[in-house]
Amino acid sequence: MKQLKMMENMKYKVGDKVRIKSLDWYNENRDKTNEIECGSVYFIPDMKVFCNKIVTISSVWSTTLEIYHIKEDNGRFNWTDDMIEGLA
């Protein structure tokens, strides 16, 4: 029940259309390994193809981390609030 309660408090829900942060954000914040630390999850170079794109939240995971998966990458990457600009 605790996990369900945490998921209810997450910013985005399954089915929400959100915009991934911009390529400018990526370029301005990446480190020398071209990654951006977003909590204990990293925005990695392979994710930048989604910059400024509108995507659909396909699943929400809330355990020790609050993680989203998106339909457009078939759940390949872990996404966090820090990587998302907002609702589209």
N, C-alpha and C positions, 0 to 999 in steps of 0.2 A: 504494500500500500504506500510506503514511503516513496518508492521509485515513481509511482503514478502521480503522487502529489508533486514531486519535483518536476515531472514532465509538464504538468499543468501550468507551472510557473515559467516555463521557457518562453522566450520572446516570440518564436514562430511555431506554427503547427503544421502537421502533414497537410499538403495541398496548397499551402501558401506560396504565392509567386513572390520571389525576392530578387533583388539586384545584388550581384557580387561587386565588391569594391573595385575601383578603377585600376587601370594599368598604371596610371600616375601614382596611386597609392602604393602599388607593388614596387615600382621603381624607386620611390622615395624612402621606403621602409625596409627593403631587403638588406640582409647582411652580406658579408663577403662570400657566403656560400649560396647566395641568391634565395635565401629562405627568410620568412618572417615568423618570428615566434608569436603565437597567439595563445597565451596560456601555456598548456603543455602539449599543444598541437601546433604543427607548423604549416604555414602556407608555402608550398614548395613550387619550384618552377613549372612543373607539369600542370599546376592548377591555374596558371595565368591565362590560359586560353578561355577561361570563364570570366575574366575580368570585364566588368561593366555589362555582363549578360544577365538577362532575366532567366531565372531557373525556378524549378518547382521542388519544394521540400517533399521528399518521398518517405523519410522516416526520421524519427526523433529518438535519441538515446540520452538518457540522463542517469548516470551512475555516479561516479566521482567526477566525470566531465559532462558537460552539456554539448552533445554532438548532433549535427544534422547530416543526413545524406540527401543527395539531390538526384532527381530522375535522370537528368542529362548526362551524368557520368556513371550511371548504373550503380551508384553506391560505392564507387571506387575510393573516393576521398572522404576524409572527415572534415566537416565544416563547422565553424563556430560563429557566434554573434560578432566577434571581432573581424571576421572576413566578409560580413554581409553589410551592405549599405543600408538596406531597409526594404520594406514592402514595395513591390513594383506597382 
